[in-house]
Amino acid sequence: MSHEGVVARAKRLTGRGSGVAAPSWTNWAGNQVAHPVAIDRPSSEDELAGIVKQAASDGQRVKVVGSGHSFTAVALTDGRLVQLTDLGRVLAVDTDRYQVTVEAGITLERLNAELAVRGLAMPNLGDIAYQTVSGAISTSTHGTGAKLAGLAAQVVGLRIVTGDGSVLACSADENPDVLHAARVGVGALGAISTVTLQVVPAFTLHVYEEPMRLDAVLADLDAHVDGNDHFEFFWVPHTGWALTKANNRTTEAPQRRSRFAEWRDDYLLENVAFGAVCRAGRLRPSLMPRLAKALPSSGVVEYSDDSYRVFASPRYVHFYEMEYSVPRAACGEALQRIRRFVDDSGLRLNFPVEVRFTAPDDIPLSTGTAEPRAYLAVHVYQGMDYGPYFEGVEAIMDSYRGRPHWGKLHFQTAETLAPRYPQWDAFQAVRKRLDPDGRFTNGYTDRVLGPLPG
């Protein structure tokens, strides 16, 4: 399609020039709203490149949005907002090398299904699958596992549209420095059009969930983390309890939950009942400590299933979230400090604190770069004031030079973040080269990465 055809199609999709009111966009949590000049939905790499070229010609900025599951302003723009809804196909599968190439807008949920029918799987995932592949890697989304790094470490190739609309192919053999940085690019290097992932043969996970006393978990934390393929736990504020979850690979046939048990656990308890607890706590905060005591009462849960069905679960209760990674060795101390802060502050909380673990990687802006990390995530129910809680937790994380998840709320700046990333300058060099005119900048990137010079 010609450049003019791309622009005409974009106008049809966005309503520009048709008298339609200016578009708006809101993220999943409802705390970020954009009012771009246009919302574009390209269906090919050529169309995506054409949109960026047109924006460059018009002096507009461009931001690409995935599924809107980031809580920060990472995707906001007053220029052109690009949605990847129509870029969600599997393009190639190499069964010999266990690699799959997909368009950047494919959701993890769809990718998991596509891989499953081919007998393949991603080696690790986070706990939701709504995100697009490009959004997940760009914000350093991760799962849990002492021997496994985050999702971006699975990327072995990508194609990216740079600030002038050029398309750059990146792999170990072609533009390797760009691949190195762009795996976690925070949307600041360009618009990713395709991603090639290293996958594995499909596998089954055995699940063992058990409430335990928090002090007991922390006393034997290394054994839990190193003794399981995937270990995580949730501390329930206002209690001494933790909900633990250990997932391990098994060659035995899956022992799946019944449909009723799955509905009860994943929908009724984790969403409907928990949502009711959150709403009650929002109306009467004084009830939260009493309500929290009901959470560890589920008892032991044990089953096995396809890996992707174990990793991710539905989320119908909306919330705000902040997550920090700290050196793994500091995890227990950091969590105990959060516990004391909650007790001393008088805050009333209705969400557990989630704790996970990853192996190190070498990606410049990965929250897991250079050393094993622990991740501590705190949440507040949608519509409630998260400021005092998140600010207090962030002050604790700062003492460990904690790294915030790029898609979750935090109050850092480029000045405070730069010393926490050993390859910060290498990323900035690639950024300046790919986007010298600041086509992919916004207020968030200016704050957390610094404005581009010029």
C-alpha positions, -999 to 999 in steps of 0.1 A, spaced: 0 0 0 13 35 -8 21 60 18 -10 80 8 -31 49 11 -18 43 46 -27 78 57 -62 76 41 -68 43 59 -56 57 92 -81 86 88 -109 62 82 -100 43 113 -97 73 135 -124 95 121 -100 124 114 -115 147 89 -150 133 93 -164 156 120 -161 129 147 -152 142 182 -116 140 193 -108 105 205 -98 95 240 -82 65 256 -83 51 292 -62 23 307 -75 -8 324 -72 7 359 -89 39 349 -62 62 363 -46 72 330 -65 91 302 -51 103 269 -66 127 244 -46 121 212 -51 138 179 -58 104 165 -60 67 174 -45 46 147 -50 8 143 -25 -4 117 -29 -39 103 6 -43 89 42 -32 95 40 -10 64 9 8 78 27 12 112 57 27 95 35 50 74 18 63 105 52 72 121 64 88 89 32 109 87 36 119 124 72 130 116 60 151 87 33 167 109 56 173 138 35 149 161 46 125 187 37 88 187 30 64 215 21 27 210 -3 11 235 -9 -26 241 -37 -38 262 -37 -9 286 -25 -29 317 2 -4 326 -7 18 356 17 46 346 15 72 319 39 53 297 14 52 268 -1 87 270 3 112 242 -12 144 228 0 132 193 -9 99 177 -19 69 198 -12 36 180 -32 5 191 -19 -29 179 -52 -46 180 -49 -56 143 -13 -68 146 -19 -100 165 -9 -129 142 16 -157 144 39 -152 115 64 -181 117 71 -212 138 105 -229 138 100 -262 155 137 -272 151 150 -242 170 119 -237 191 114 -202 180 82 -183 171 78 -150 154 46 -130 161 32 -96 155 38 -72 184 1 -68 192 -7 -105 199 -18 -110 235 -1 -135 257 -35 -153 260 -37 -158 223 0 -166 220 -4 -193 247 -33 -209 228 -14 -208 195 17 -224 210 -3 -251 228 -18 -264 196 17 -267 183 30 -285 214 50 -255 225 49 -231 255 67 -201 269 91 -211 297 78 -185 321 49 -161 324 34 -135 347 1 -140 365 -21 -124 338 -22 -130 301 -41 -99 289 -10 -80 279 4 -78 244 38 -93 238 54 -60 230 38 -43 260 49 -71 284 85 -71 273 88 -33 270 79 -28 307 100 -57 320 71 -80 329 83 -112 346 70 -143 363 87 -162 391 115 -188 392 150 -188 406 165 -201 374 143 -181 350 146 -145 339 117 -122 328 98 -124 296 122 -100 277 150 -126 281 130 -149 259 133 -124 229 159 -134 203 148 -110 176 125 -81 168 117 -55 142 112 -19 152 100 12 135 123 41 144 117 78 148 118 86 111 96 56 101 124 33 90 121 -4 99 151 -20 117 155 -57 119 173 -68 150 188 -101 160 221 -116 173 235 -111 138 218 -78 127 218 -47 149 226 -67 180 231 -36 201 195 -25 193 181 -59 202 201 -58 234 184 -25 245 150 -28 228 139 -59 246 130 -36 275 125 -3 257 98 14 278 83 25 244 111 50 240 131 35 212 104 30 186 73 10 177 80 -27 178 62 -45 149 73 -82 153 90 -102 181 108 -136 178 107 -156 210 126 -186 223 100 -211 234 101 -247 248 81 -279 244 48 -278 261 49 -289 298 27 -296 327 30 -279 361 21 -294 395 6 -268 418 7 -269 455 -8 -239 474 -7 -237 512 -12 -210 538 18 -207 560 30 -184 588 50 -155 572 78 -159 597 82 -196 588 83 -187 551 110 -161 555 130 -183 578 133 -209 551 130 -187 521 160 -199 501 149 -235 504 114 -225 490 128 -204 462 156 -227 451 137 -259 458 108 -252 433 107 -243 397 84 -214 404 77 -202 439 58 -171 451 39 -160 481 14 -134 492 16 -118 526 -18 -108 540 -15 -74 557 -28 -72 593 -21 -109 597 9 -132 602 -1 -153 573 13 -159 538 -4 -178 510 23 -198 492 23 -212 457 49 -237 444 47 -248 408 69 -276 395 73 -294 362 59 -329 361 59 -356 334 27 -372 349 -6 -367 332 -24 -335 343 -47 -339 373 -69 -309 365 -94 -293 388 -131 -299 380 -149 -272 362 -167 -263 395 -134 -261 414 -118 -240 388 -149 -217 388 -149 -216 426 -112 -208 430 -105 -185 400 -138 -167 397 -159 -169 428 -132 -167 455 -104 -147 437 -127 -123 420 -163 -122 432 -158 -128 469 -125 -108 470 -141 -79 451 -169 -79 477 -142 -77 505 -125 -48 487 -157 -29 483 -166 -34 519 -132 -22 529 -135 9 508 -168 18 524 -156 10 559 -118 9 562 -119 -1 598 -132 -35 587 -101 -43 566 -80 -61 593 -110 -83 602 -118 -90 566 -81 -98 558 -82 -127 583 -106 -146 560 -80 -147 531 -57 -175 545 -86 -199 552 -86 -216 518 -65 -246 530 -43 -267 508 -50 -267 470 -32 -292 448 -36 -300 411 -17 -301 378 -24 -285 344 -9 -271 313 17 -245 322 0 -215 307 -32 -223 325 -14 -224 358 7 -193 353 -21 -169 344 -55 -164 360 -84 -139 353 -85 -105 370 -119 -89 373 -111 -68 404 -95 -35 393 -67 -20 414 -36 2 413 -2 -14 417 34 -6 425 61 -32 422 98 -30 430 127 -54 425 154 -56 451 184 -79 455 171 -113 464 192 -114 495 173 -84 508 138 -98 503 130 -109 538 143 -78 555 125 -55 530 92 -74 535 95 -72 573 101 -34 570 69 -31 549 51 -51 576 63 -28 603 54 3 582 19 -10 577 14 -17 614 29 17 625 11 38 598 -24 29 607 -32 21 571 -60 -3 564 -52 -26 534 -73 -52 516 -48 -66 490 -20 -91 498 16 -81 491 29 -104 463 65 -116 464 82 -133 434 118 -141 422 138 -142 390 173 -151 378 195 -123 365 196 -112 328 218 -87 309 192 -64 295 200 -27 302 166 -15 316 154 -49 329 144 -49 365 163 -81 368 196 -71 352 229 -82 366 218 -102 397 191 -124 412 161 -103 422 131 -105 444 99 -86 435 75 -70 460 42 -58 446 17 -37 466 -19 -30 455 -47 -7 464 -83 -12 453 -95 10 425 -109 43 437 -89 44 469 -60 67 478 -27 48 471 -4 77 478 5 72 515 10 34 511 30 35 479 51 64 490 60 47 523 68 14 505 89 32 479 110 49 506 119 14 519 127 2 484 149 32 478 172 20 506 179 -11 485 183 8 452 151 -9 441 140 -8 405 104 -1 398 84 -20 372 82 3 342 44 -2 338 35 2 375 31 32 397 62 48 412 76 83 419 112 80 405 130 102 381 158 97 356 182 112 382 172 86 409 170 57 385 202 60 364 226 48 392 204 16 396 211 3 361 246 -6 352 240 -2 314 220 30 316 243 49 293 243 21 267 205 23 265 206 61 262 230 59 233 206 36 214 177 58 222 194 89 209 203 70 177 169 56 170 148 86 180 169 117 178 138 140 174 119 126 203 91 111 182 84 85 209 87 107 240 60 118 264 59 132 299 66 98 315 97 91 294 109 126 301 106 120 338 120 85 341 145 84 313 152 121 309 144 143 279 164 138 248 189 166 242 183 190 214 
